Every structure is written in structure tokens, then in C-alpha cells.
Amino acid sequence: MSGALQIFRNSDFWLRCVSAAALIALWQIAAAVAASPLLPGPAAVAAALINLVLHGRLLTDLGISLARVAASFVLAMAIGSAIGIVMGRSRRIDRLFDLWLILGLNLPALVIILLCYVWIGLGEAAAVTAVALNKVPTCAVILREGARSIDRELLQVAEVLHLSWWRRLRHVYLPQLYPYFMSATRAGLSLIWKIVLVVELVGRSNGVGFQLGVYFQFFDITNILAYTASFVAVVMAVEAFAIRPLEQSLTRWRA
Amino acid sequence: MNALEVSIARKAYRSERGELVAIEGLDFTVPEAQFACILGPSGCGKTTLLSIIAGLDRDYRGVVSRSGRNLGMVFQTPRLMPWLSARENVRLAIDPAPRAPGRAEAMLAEMQLEPFLDAFPRQLSGGQQRRVALARAFVNAPDLLLLDEPFLSLDAPTAQHLRELLLALWARRRPTILFVTHDLREALSLGDRVLFLTAGPARLALDLPLDLSRPRHPDDAAIETMRVRLLESHPDLLRGLTAGGVTESAA
């Protein structure tokens, strides 16, 4: 909680507020100039957002999408981290699977999504797998770098102290990998948010992505922007109130 | 009884440029509770020798046997975990199952670090970091303690203060100590015995028992006399060593 309070005391926070206000003002001016339902102003979008929260299914859709994001994120981080760490610690395994990783990084997200729906079926499992598979290579590459940079001298200390594997993991490996986990978390979430929407658009009948598709069919830009604003707000809240405080607590020894 | 028996036939490093022999035909024993100093010029294989004894390097021909199971080691740099406080760094060496509460704190108090229990390594001076490293090595009451030039690059008063702390800990606990240095005065002021190594590949060149009373100081007249005598009798052996930070010379 103290991390969250610090955000408000930080002068950078207020600078960002000014920046956001400037963006909204520009948007308002552009909407006034355009005077078209294809570019509604911030006030109209805010009104639509309130209406969707009170009378629509925005919160339900948001909850469903966030659950998919969470499941895919946990799956991708677990698999990607394991692969990355093993590849970073073993040169032979790295050489053996490096090509697979490059292939995974360059496969278009849409192809993976379509193949998962075809091979697994149009269900939750396929949706979560498709999102996770898109994220695994990125996470593996970041954690591979982390595992490569593990300090050999500190491992020698662990060896001399006869640390158990658990204490070695907790006190020697993980603290050196935390910055890479945080980097993978950030890169992963930013990717997963976007892919979840595509997955829902292509093959699900609920969630923010599906609803955006429905509004698109009616060219209902106001509701599209209202849904987008709610989703972006959640993403920024996760960054400000979960990821940043977590990062600060993990790296307090550097302060 | 011997705490340590070393018989290394050969230790070599292989690279694309060929083979570099670090140690060849090195045999010696260290009795229990002895303070033995290993002296040799930089790059002669002293650190390699300690790595082999500590079990960090197993790629060699020969036999190394230790009588005790408890080993402590202090490296050239303190090698503290930067994310752990001084207290947590020392606790890391203690087996968590039968952990005696307050053992790490007592050890740090003995090293005059009581006010810095919760300080992270980056908040400590170089000398304080080395004291934490010493505390970590001593907290498990090691049978054998390996020290690899532990006071390197410290200013002279700090290094001397740490030597005195080390001697006090040794006097109270009496572990067997193998202290690697390339400083002749340091070796003469600390050891019961000095083992001189040749300049790569490392072999035993001279095994010198020291019959000097304690406490000693590197600037004592007796140590200076012994140093001068050694310079006269073994000028080749002492080439490349330092004495109090100054390179030795037979001139």
C-alpha cells in the first residue's frame, strides 16, 4: 500500500496527469472539429462507459477477459521461464532449441490462434493455450538472458556453504532473476492484453474482444471506445498498483 | 593428526591456445589447528589450489583429503549476496533445521558489526563487507578455513585490523587455516608455517616453519630480519611477491 501512496507523492505522477489531460483536450478538440459519430468526444465516451457499467455487461465481459489474461499469463510465464532458464544454463540445450525459439518468436499470433481453435476446438482451453503460446517465446528469451547472467562467483559461495537446492533457488538464483521476471511480466502483459482481444474476437462469444466485434459490426465507435477505455484503465491500474510496488519491494536492496 | 592432505599430480587449463599447467607435483599436509600460509606470486595457481581443496574444481589428477566435514572459505572479494542484509548473509551459512537463534547476530557482534545487522552490503564499507564474509565463514565453526587473499586491496590499517580479528577468532576456535597471500610480511606475521610456491606451474619450493612469538605485527623487527634473510637466501623464490604492498626485490 505504501508503494501506491508513494505514486501520488511522486512529482512524475502529476506530470503524467497533466499529459493525460492534454491528450483528452486534444481528443475533445478533434471530436468537435470532426462533429461525426465516427469520432465521439471524451464526454460521450464517458457517458457510454457509465451506462455500460450500470446497465450493460461491461463488468462481466471485463471479468471474463481478465480471467483469460490471468490464466494465459500464469501458463506462459511458468512454461517460458522454465524453458528460458534451462536454455540459459545449458549451452547444448540452447543450441539444440534456439531455432525453435526463433520460429516461435516469428510465428504470427493470428496463425497460432487459428491453429489452436482448429486443433483443440472452439473452447476456453484453445483460447488460453493460443494466448500463452504467443507469449512463451518472448518470456523464454528474456529469462534465458537472465539465466546466462547468473553470477558464477555467488554460485561458488552457495557450493561452499552446501546450500540445499531450495535455499540456492531462493537466495541465489531467484534474486538475480527478479529483474528479468519483471521485464518478462511487463512485456508479457502488454502482449497478452492485446492477443486476448483477438482470440475473443475470432472464436469466443463473450469477453471484451467479442463485444468489440459486435460494436464494430454496427460501427458503434462510442461503445468501442468505452470498452477500450475500461480495459486500458485496468491495465494501467495493474501496472501502478501491482507490478511497480512488487518491483520496488524486490529491489529495495538497491535503494 | 592432519586436517588436510594434498597430493596434486597435475592440474591444467585447456583452451584454444593450448594447455596451461597451473599445478604440477604439489604435495603437502597441514596438521589440525595449524595456521598455514601459502605464498606465491600472482597467477602461480594459489586460487586454483584453494578451489580444488574446497571442492569447487574437480578437474585435476591427484588426491585431496580433509579430516573434518565443516569447511569455511573467504574469497578475494567478499562475495556477499547483495540482496541480503549482513545478518541474512551470515544466516545463509547456518543450517536452517537446527538453527540456533541469535548465532548470526552473536558472530556479527564478535566482528564488531552489531550496528550493521540489517545493512545491505552496498551500505557497508569494504572492510565491513570483509568482516561479514569472515563472520559467514566462522559461524559454522569450520574445521578447515580457506582464505584466498581476503584482505587484498584494503588500506594498510584496515587490513591490519582484520588480521588481528582473524587471529583472535582463530585463537578462540582453533580451526585449521590455509591462508593464501602474495605478501611476504603478511604471511610471516600470521602463519605458524609458510609454504612457498613456485611461479607457475605451482610446486612446493620451500616449507618454512615459523618459530616466532605472538602477537606479531608485519613491521616487527623479527619479521623484518627474517624477510631480509629470506631475500638473501632465496632471491629467485621471492621474485614477484610483495611485502606490505611493495614488490619484493633482492637488491
Boltz contact constraints between the chains, C-beta under 6 A:
constraints:
  - contact:
      token1: [A, 153]
      token2: [B, 79]
      max_distance: 6.0
  - contact:
      token1: [A, 156]
      token2: [B, 56]
      max_distance: 6.0
  - contact:
      token1: [A, 157]
      token2: [B, 79]
      max_distance: 6.0
  - contact:
      token1: [A, 159]
      token2: [B, 56]
      max_distance: 6.0
  - contact:
      token1: [A, 160]
      token2: [B, 54]
      max_distance: 6.0
  - contact:
      token1: [A, 160]
      token2: [B, 73]
      max_distance: 6.0
  - contact:
      token1: [A, 161]
      token2: [B, 93]
      max_distance: 6.0
  - contact:
      token1: [A, 171]
      token2: [B, 92]
      max_distance: 6.0
  - contact:
      token1: [A, 175]
      token2: [B, 83]
      max_distance: 6.0
  - contact:
      token1: [A, 253]
      token2: [B, 82]
      max_distance: 6.0
  - contact:
      token1: [A, 253]
      token2: [B, 83]
      max_distance: 6.0
  - contact:
      token1: [A, 253]
      token2: [B, 120]
      max_distance: 6.0
